[in-house]
Amino acid sequence: MRSETVEKSSRGKSIEMRNILKLDNEFTKVMISILKIIRSSVGYIPPIQDQEISDIYRNKNGNPMVDFNIIVTKDDFLAKIKEFNKLKRENKEPQLSTKHCLLPGPEK
């Protein structure tokens, strides 16, 4: 029970990114760069600072997980992505994908 509570509270500051292929020689700095590209692609200002991230890694499914230091940072980031996707849907344009971020991978 206790570990379940800790797990739930730790997820409060985390996001999972999907459909991002693993790059050769991928390490934390590369993954932070990918996160910065995604944030700039959706028009998130200011750019992310390295100290805003407590950890970034790939989970057991191979998807990048980002643990933010502050929940507000995560919430603002997700709100900007939702705003971006809503605008794209209204204009009948493709929503956020690897194509917008100039990353290899499926356009999902």
N, C-alpha and C positions, 0 to 999 in steps of 0.2 A: 504494500500500500504506500509506504513512504517513498520508495523509488519511483512509483507511478506519479506521485505528486511532484517530485523533483523533475521528472521527465516532462510533465505538462507545463511547469513553470519555465523550463528551459526552452520549450518550443515557442513561448510567447515572443521571444526576440529573434526567432529563426524564420528563414524562408527557404523553400526548395525551388530550384530552377530546373526546368525540364527541357528535353530535346537539345541539350548542348553537348556536342560530341567531346569526348576526351581528346585532348591534344597530346602530341608526342612531347615528352619531357615536361609534362604539366606539373607545376608546383604552386605554392600559395601566391606568389607574386603574379603569376600568369592568371590565376583565377580572380584575383583582385582586379587585374586589368580588364578582364571580361566583364566583371560587375560594373566597372567604371564606364565601359563602352555601352552597356545596357542602359545605365542611368542617363548618359548623355543622349542616347538614341530617343528616349522618351521626353527629353527636354528638362530633366531634373537638374535644378540649379540650387545650391552650389554643388560642385563635384564632390564625390565621396572622399573622405579623408581616411587614411589607413587606420587611424586610432578609433574610428567609428565601428570597426569590425573586430570582434573578439576571436572569431575563428571562421575559416572557410575550408571546406573539405568535400569529398564525394561520399555519399551515403552508400549503403549496401546495394542499392539499385543503380548506382553509378551516377546519380544526379547530384549536381553541386548543391551544397547546403551552406547558407551564410548565417552566422550567428552575429547579430548586431549587439553593441554594448548598450544601446538605448532603444526601448520599444518605439518611441516616437520616430526615430530615424527609419525603422522598418515600416511603420505605419505610413509615413510620408512617401516612402519609396513605392509601396504597394498602391497608395492612392494615386500617385502620378501614372503608374502603369495602367490602372483602371481608367483614368481620365483619357490617356492616350488611346487605349483600345475602344473606348466609347466613341470618341471622335472619329476614329477610323471606321467603326461600324456605321455611324451616321452618314459618313461620306462613301459608304460601300467600298472601302479600301481594305486591304489585308491588315489584320491586327499584328501586334508585335511578334516578330519571329527572328530567327537567326539572320534572315536577309536584311532586316533593318539595322542589325548590329554588325553587318559585314563579317559574320562568323560562319564557319563551315557547319553543315548539319541540315536536318530537314526543316522545311519552311512551315513549321507548325506553331 
